[in-house]
Amino acid sequence: MIILKIGGSVITNKSQENTFKKQTMDRLSKEIKRSGKKIILVHGAGSFGHITAKKYGLQNGFQEAEQIRGFSLTHKAVQKLNSYVIESLYNQDIPAISLPPHSMLRLNNHMLKTFEFEIFNMYLKRGFFPVTFGDVVLDDTLGISICSGDLLVLSLVKYFKPEKAIFVTDEDGLYTKNPKINSDAELINSITENELENLTTDADSHDDVTEGMKGKIDTIKNISKCGIDTILLNGNKQGRLYNVLVGEDDTYTIVHGGRA
Ligand code: ADP
């Protein structure tokens, strides 16, 4: 089984609220279908969640009544993006089922407290294609918080120990520096968990409430510590997701899992 994360940077336009890149998602759905792989899909919120979540300061926990409105609005937006993703998968005859985090997990001070993992397993066993996504959630200490798609990937990896984790973004993989702001950034083809320790990167202008690539690097370090390989690839390039899903060569970054 594979844990696949499709980032908000690929299926939304991050700088413009609520813009879904349908053509890209439809192509990725076709590549998923063609691969025939058993997958749990996680998708990011992109411009459907981050802009409202930031406006209402949801990442900092409950501070004022107006945030309740912001929480609800953010959820409405990410649920809408999720419905577009589900529809795209469904149109390829993939039996997608939506598992919204707000109703099946709780955080405690941004860290995972409870998660009904077994529901994923039960749907998988019955031949469904479980789909979850970055969402607003309850937090035992902060009242309310955000659960990023990347935290979901890490949590699912720890529980399911998949054959690999894949992050689909709008870049060819992991670079030595942020490629959007450094023209001398070089693509890393292959890296170990130890080497990853020395890599830091600069934030983007459309900075996510969940820290963008900086946070992703930390997540990937933790995935590596479970002994699982992580692959980062460009979802805007045709065929790359399919090739990685079926184990064929292409352009991507592989982060080799350390000893579990
Ligand atoms: P997503 O929302 O799709 O999960 P993020 O926006 O969190 O993705 O991360 C992808 C973005 O990270 C890329 O669009 C790129 O601009 C930025 N980035 C920053 N540093 C790096 C790096 N070292 N390598 C690759 N991308 C990077």
Boltz pocket constraint, residues with backbone or C-beta under 6 A from the ligand:
constraints:
  - pocket:
      binder: B
      contacts: [[A, 6], [A, 7], [A, 8], [A, 9], [A, 10], [A, 44], [A, 46], [A, 168], [A, 169], [A, 170], [A, 171], [A, 173], [A, 174], [A, 175], [A, 176], [A, 177], [A, 178], [A, 179], [A, 180], [A, 200], [A, 201], [A, 202], [A, 203], [A, 204], [A, 208], [A, 211], [A, 212], [A, 213], [A, 214], [A, 216]]
      max_distance: 6.0
